[in-house]
């Protein structure tokens, strides 16, 4: 009752400090609790205990020989909790790999890591409440909230990079982020009155159209590929709502006065306005961009998060019997080759270094010595690869006008990036871009912009703060896999610490990405005159002007109202396929892929065949993904052919008189 007369918005502003304090105390309490007792740690023994206590069903489909012979249908091993510390007891002829029957049991890990997840949520929401304190208009605060949604892309890259840790971090991180975003949306909605919401929303939309009119279709495409099923449900509920209003079945739900203007409308007034707004979009362009977003997502989640991990696990297994020097040479060669592949991030390479070099060097160098050695190798590997990407790829491509045109060298974003990266020495914006940006694209762009190599190498040096926790995580993964003769872990605490260090690695990576995005936006806004002073690439400018007519012709021939029904079906089927593929991989990952970590053996976990990683639903998602690409290619080929015909014709008449009626017409 003390704050009953306080505005909700002001009250929320006060929550930043208490939430941060609660997060700090929760984290400290969790660490003390974990270190106080063996059974409070997360390792192979406590994992089995948690699975048994939560009555999780073991996965005998992939491990058919792990069922007990006692006739009760249990596993051939159990956790003996009556000794201190608890140990695993195996029956005769029961292999130690049978503990993997519980790999899909995530309930225990979620319960164990709950305090850490809650702490991260409180930090997220505390930061959100803190920026609400900034002075400014409601419009400014909504734009600040919009920047939080950069977490989505950062989480995508970070979770794909950390795939293979088998620490449960990737799934928990993604789930935590989505929950926090929903929570922050509720906070934002609660902090404004209805009048403020309407006025601020209109101001934001007007500003977006004015400042980012050329990029809005990319946001619309992302919105479609992620939310189309929910959009369909929303409009369906709008139709149901309108039906009950018009029929009078529910006397409370009366039509609004605005409904009188259109008795035939199937949607509510609000639903109709939103439908009309979507109809005004360039439907073909938005759908095409949505498909490209889906292709990008599938590439990250399948190529990076799955196949890269399988290859590196094979490499770890293949070099197990080699000496430290030989393994270091092999990993450097393979690491450079992987860095030269555009979609491969650096984190899986650093994890592999931490696992393999720690395994080969801990007996001679000790654990800290081997971790430091793997960190040094990782740093040298990163710097050498960055130099190759910049000089051998980027600078060679910089001579090609089409390449410079493709990366939009004349755009404000690229000019802002050139200003920040061109500064001498170290600065937060420069370091954030070089560390947080995707490895291959960032280095190659530096070469295309012909930046000074030495200054880029200097700015990249702080990446050691990402390499060290990643190599430490890899070493801890190896330590947690070591077992005694009776199948119990040699270092039972290693599994718990692996989760913490993997979380730290993720925070460093996507934290630097957020900082990079923030400073690029700040540079584009506050140093716009300096960016304009850089001047345009005249060759690219001429190429853009030359392509402008062809692009206009393509837009004309692909207006939704005149596209033949057959080609509409092709494009829509491509969009539906990629959305279905993304949803299967995101929400039913356990039905798509066999869980495989860097420390797993392909022979034991996948039966010696990489294709066994894909379960039936996984093959369906890959088929949908491939089909979507083929269908999009067919539509694009048809559209370019028609555009070329229009460009070569003498007719200057418009193809249609009315605006594009949109996909929902």
Secondary structure, 3 states (H helix, E strand, C coil): CCCCCCCHHHHHHHHHHHHHHHHHHHHHHHHHHHHHCHHHCCCHHHHHHHHHHCCCCCCCCCCHHHECCCCCCCECEEEECCCCCCEEEECCCCCHHHHHHHCCCCHHHHHHCHHHHHHHHHHHHHHHHHHCCCCCCHHHHHHHHHHHCHHHHHHHHHHHHHCCCCCCHHHHHHHHHHHHHHHHHHHHHHCCCHHHHHHHHHHHHHHHHHHCCCCHHHHHHHHHHHHHHHHHHHHHHHHHHHHHHHHCCCCCCCCCHHHHHCCCCCCCHHHHHHHHHHHCCCHHHHHHHHHHHHHHHHHHHHHHHHHHHHHHHHHHHHCCCCCHHHHHHHHHHHHHHHHCCCCCCCHHHHHHHHHHHHHHHHHHHHHHHHHHHHHHHHHHHHHHHHHHHHHHHHHHHCCCHHHHHHCCCCCHHHHHHHHHHCCCCCCHHHHHHHHHCCHHHHHHHHHHCCCCHHHHHHHHHHHHHHHHHHHHHHHHHHHHHCECCCCCECCCCHHHHHHHHHHHHHHHHHHHHHHHHHHHHHHHHHCHHHHHHCCCCHHHHHHHHHHHHHHHHHHHHCCCCCCCHHHHHHHHHHHHHHHHHHHHHHHCHHHHECCCCCCCCHHHHCCCCHHHHECHHHHHHHHHHHHHHHHHHHHHHHHHHHHHHHHHCCCCCCCCCCCCCCCCC
